[in-house]
Protein backbone atom coordinates (compact mmCIF):
# COMPACT_ATOMS: atom_id res chain seq x y z
CA UNK A 1 0.00 0.00 0.00
CA UNK A 2 1.73 3.16 -1.18
CA UNK A 3 1.40 6.36 0.86
CA UNK A 4 -0.74 6.78 3.96
CA UNK A 5 -3.80 4.57 4.01
CA UNK A 6 -7.27 6.07 4.00
CA UNK A 7 -9.93 5.10 6.53
CA UNK A 8 -13.66 5.67 6.37
CA UNK A 9 -15.55 5.33 9.66
CA UNK A 10 -19.26 4.58 10.03
CA UNK A 11 -20.95 5.71 13.26
CA UNK A 12 -24.42 5.99 14.75
CA UNK A 13 -23.65 7.60 18.11
CA UNK A 14 -20.94 9.29 20.14
CA UNK A 15 -17.99 8.12 18.03
CA UNK A 16 -15.50 7.50 20.83
CA UNK A 17 -13.82 4.64 18.95
CA UNK A 18 -13.72 6.82 15.84
CA UNK A 19 -11.87 9.45 17.85
CA UNK A 20 -9.48 6.83 19.25
CA UNK A 21 -8.64 5.75 15.68
CA UNK A 22 -8.24 9.33 14.46
CA UNK A 23 -5.95 10.29 17.33
CA UNK A 24 -3.83 7.16 16.86
CA UNK A 25 -3.42 8.20 13.23
CA UNK A 26 -2.46 11.72 14.31
CA UNK A 27 0.24 10.24 16.57
CA UNK A 28 1.52 8.23 13.58
CA UNK A 29 0.76 4.97 15.38
CA UNK A 30 -1.16 3.90 12.27
CA UNK A 31 0.15 4.42 8.75
CA UNK A 32 -3.15 5.91 7.68
CA UNK A 33 -5.60 8.72 8.36
CA UNK A 34 -9.33 8.96 8.84
CA UNK A 35 -10.60 10.82 5.78
CA UNK A 36 -14.35 10.41 6.20
CA UNK A 37 -16.89 9.84 8.97
CA UNK A 38 -20.43 8.92 7.95
CA UNK A 39 -23.44 8.53 10.22
CA UNK A 40 -26.87 7.12 9.54
CA UNK A 41 -28.15 9.31 12.40
CA UNK A 42 -28.17 13.07 11.66
CA UNK A 43 -27.94 13.92 15.37
CA UNK A 44 -25.04 11.59 16.21
CA UNK A 45 -22.64 13.39 18.59
CA UNK A 46 -19.73 11.74 16.79
CA UNK A 47 -20.27 14.00 13.80
CA UNK A 48 -19.31 17.05 15.88
CA UNK A 49 -16.40 15.11 17.33
CA UNK A 50 -15.13 14.32 13.84
CA UNK A 51 -15.60 17.88 12.61
CA UNK A 52 -13.60 19.16 15.60
CA UNK A 53 -10.77 16.86 14.49
CA UNK A 54 -10.91 18.34 10.99
CA UNK A 55 -12.38 15.22 9.42
CA UNK A 56 -14.93 15.39 6.62
CA UNK A 57 -18.37 14.23 7.73
CA UNK A 58 -21.53 13.13 5.98
CA UNK A 59 -24.98 11.87 6.88
CA UNK A 60 -26.72 9.07 5.01
CA UNK A 61 -30.03 8.69 6.84
CA UNK A 62 -31.21 5.10 6.45
CA UNK A 63 -34.82 6.25 6.79
CA UNK A 64 -34.53 7.90 3.37
CA UNK A 65 -33.77 4.64 1.58
CA UNK A 66 -36.25 1.99 0.52
CA UNK A 67 -33.93 -0.91 1.32
CA UNK A 68 -30.74 -1.75 3.17
CA UNK A 69 -28.87 -2.18 -0.11
CA UNK A 70 -30.06 1.17 -1.46
CA UNK A 71 -28.76 2.85 1.68
CA UNK A 72 -25.46 0.98 1.47
CA UNK A 73 -24.98 1.96 -2.16
CA UNK A 74 -25.15 5.59 -1.07
CA UNK A 75 -22.49 4.85 1.56
CA UNK A 76 -20.30 3.14 -1.04
CA UNK A 77 -20.42 6.18 -3.32
CA UNK A 78 -18.97 8.35 -0.55
CA UNK A 79 -16.41 5.75 0.51
CA UNK A 80 -15.21 5.08 -3.02
CA UNK A 81 -15.02 8.79 -3.85
CA UNK A 82 -12.63 9.26 -0.90
CA UNK A 83 -10.52 6.24 -1.88
CA UNK A 84 -10.92 4.48 1.46
CA UNK A 85 -8.75 1.39 1.91
CA UNK A 86 -10.49 0.28 5.10
CA UNK A 87 -13.96 0.84 6.52
CA UNK A 88 -14.23 0.86 10.30
CA UNK A 89 -17.53 0.48 12.12
CA UNK A 90 -17.50 2.42 15.37
CA UNK A 91 -20.82 2.05 17.11
CA UNK A 92 -22.59 1.70 13.77
CA UNK A 93 -25.99 0.27 14.67
CA UNK A 94 -26.97 -1.23 11.33
CA UNK A 95 -26.36 -4.61 9.76
CA UNK A 96 -24.63 -4.14 6.42
CA UNK A 97 -26.18 -5.58 3.27
CA UNK A 98 -24.64 -8.60 1.52
CA UNK A 99 -23.97 -6.30 -1.44
CA UNK A 100 -21.84 -3.95 0.68
CA UNK A 101 -19.92 -6.73 2.41
CA UNK A 102 -19.15 -8.39 -0.93
CA UNK A 103 -17.88 -5.09 -2.33
CA UNK A 104 -15.21 -4.74 0.38
CA UNK A 105 -14.02 -8.27 1.27
CA UNK A 106 -11.81 -8.26 4.37
CA UNK A 107 -11.79 -4.45 4.26
CA UNK A 108 -14.50 -3.81 6.86
CA UNK A 109 -13.70 -3.99 10.57
CA UNK A 110 -15.84 -3.74 13.67
CA UNK A 111 -15.21 -3.58 17.40
CA UNK A 112 -17.61 -5.32 19.78
CA UNK A 113 -17.78 -5.15 23.60
CA UNK A 114 -17.60 -8.90 24.29
CA UNK A 115 -15.39 -11.87 23.58
CA UNK A 116 -17.09 -13.11 20.43
CA UNK A 117 -18.70 -15.47 19.64
CA UNK A 118 -20.19 -14.86 23.09
CA UNK A 119 -22.85 -12.14 23.42
CA UNK A 120 -23.26 -10.72 19.92
CA UNK A 121 -25.67 -7.86 19.28
CA UNK A 122 -26.72 -4.99 21.52
CA UNK A 123 -26.42 -4.83 25.33
CA UNK A 124 -23.53 -7.29 25.37
CA UNK A 125 -22.44 -6.09 28.81
CA UNK A 126 -25.88 -6.72 30.34
CA UNK A 127 -25.93 -10.15 28.69
CA UNK A 128 -22.53 -10.99 30.16
CA UNK A 129 -23.68 -10.01 33.66
CA UNK A 130 -26.95 -11.92 33.31
CA UNK A 131 -25.03 -15.01 32.21
CA UNK A 132 -22.71 -14.78 35.21
CA UNK A 133 -19.45 -14.93 33.27
CA UNK A 134 -16.26 -14.12 35.14
CA UNK A 135 -14.48 -12.71 32.09
CA UNK A 136 -15.72 -10.74 29.10
CA UNK A 137 -13.87 -8.21 26.96
CA UNK A 138 -13.53 -6.65 23.53
CA UNK A 139 -13.19 -8.09 20.04
CA UNK A 140 -12.07 -6.57 16.75
CA UNK A 141 -13.21 -8.61 13.77
CA UNK A 142 -13.66 -8.42 10.05
CA UNK A 143 -17.28 -7.99 9.03
CA UNK A 144 -19.28 -10.56 7.11
CA UNK A 145 -22.99 -10.77 6.32
CA UNK A 146 -23.98 -11.96 9.80
CA UNK A 147 -24.18 -9.97 13.03
CA UNK A 148 -20.88 -9.79 14.95
CA UNK A 149 -19.72 -12.93 13.20
CA UNK A 150 -16.71 -12.35 10.91
CA UNK A 151 -13.12 -13.55 11.40
CA UNK A 152 -11.61 -12.35 14.68
CA UNK A 153 -8.52 -10.12 14.47
CA UNK A 154 -7.76 -9.31 18.12
CA UNK A 155 -9.37 -9.81 21.53
CA UNK A 156 -8.73 -8.47 25.01
CA UNK A 157 -10.16 -9.98 28.18
CA UNK A 158 -11.76 -7.85 30.89
CA UNK A 159 -12.55 -9.43 34.30
CA UNK A 160 -16.10 -9.08 35.57
CA UNK A 161 -16.28 -7.77 39.14
CA UNK A 162 -18.87 -8.83 41.68
CA UNK A 163 -20.13 -5.25 42.01
CA UNK A 164 -20.21 -4.48 38.28
CA UNK A 165 -23.18 -2.87 36.63
CA UNK A 166 -23.66 -2.85 32.87
CA UNK A 167 -22.41 0.75 32.89
CA UNK A 168 -19.26 0.12 34.96
CA UNK A 169 -18.39 -2.95 32.90
CA UNK A 170 -18.99 -1.06 29.66
CA UNK A 171 -16.67 1.75 30.74
CA UNK A 172 -13.80 -0.65 31.47
CA UNK A 173 -14.34 -2.54 28.23
CA UNK A 174 -14.37 0.75 26.32
CA UNK A 175 -10.88 1.58 27.58
CA UNK A 176 -9.67 -1.68 26.03
CA UNK A 177 -11.60 -1.04 22.81
CA UNK A 178 -9.79 2.29 22.41
CA UNK A 179 -6.44 0.48 22.51
CA UNK A 180 -7.40 -2.71 20.67
CA UNK A 181 -9.07 -1.13 17.64
CA UNK A 182 -6.12 1.09 16.64
CA UNK A 183 -3.79 -1.89 17.08
CA UNK A 184 -5.87 -4.01 14.70
CA UNK A 185 -6.03 -1.20 12.16
CA UNK A 186 -2.27 -0.70 12.43
CA UNK A 187 -1.73 -4.39 11.63
CA UNK A 188 -4.05 -4.10 8.64
CA UNK A 189 -2.12 -1.20 7.13
CA UNK A 190 1.18 -2.95 7.80
CA UNK A 191 -0.09 -5.83 5.67
CA UNK A 192 0.25 -8.27 8.55
CA UNK A 193 -3.26 -9.75 8.53
CA UNK A 194 -3.99 -12.83 6.43
CA UNK A 195 -7.50 -14.27 6.47
CA UNK A 196 -7.77 -18.05 6.04
CA UNK A 197 -11.42 -19.01 6.28
CA UNK A 198 -12.51 -17.97 9.76
CA UNK A 199 -8.93 -17.60 11.04
CA UNK A 200 -6.91 -14.39 10.88
CA UNK A 201 -3.16 -15.04 10.84
CA UNK A 202 -0.95 -12.21 12.09
CA UNK A 203 2.46 -12.04 10.43
Secondary structure, 3 states (H helix, E strand, C coil): CCCCEEEEEEECCCCHHHHHHHHHHHCCCCCEEEEEEEECCCCCHHHHHHHHCCCCEEECCHHHCCCHHHHHHHHHHHHHHCCCCEEEEECCCCCCCHHHHHHCCCCEEEEECCCCCCCCCCCHHHHHHHHCCCEEEEEEEECCCCCCCCCEEEEEEEECCCCCCHHHHHHHHHHHHHHHHHHHHHHHHCCCEEEECCEEEEC
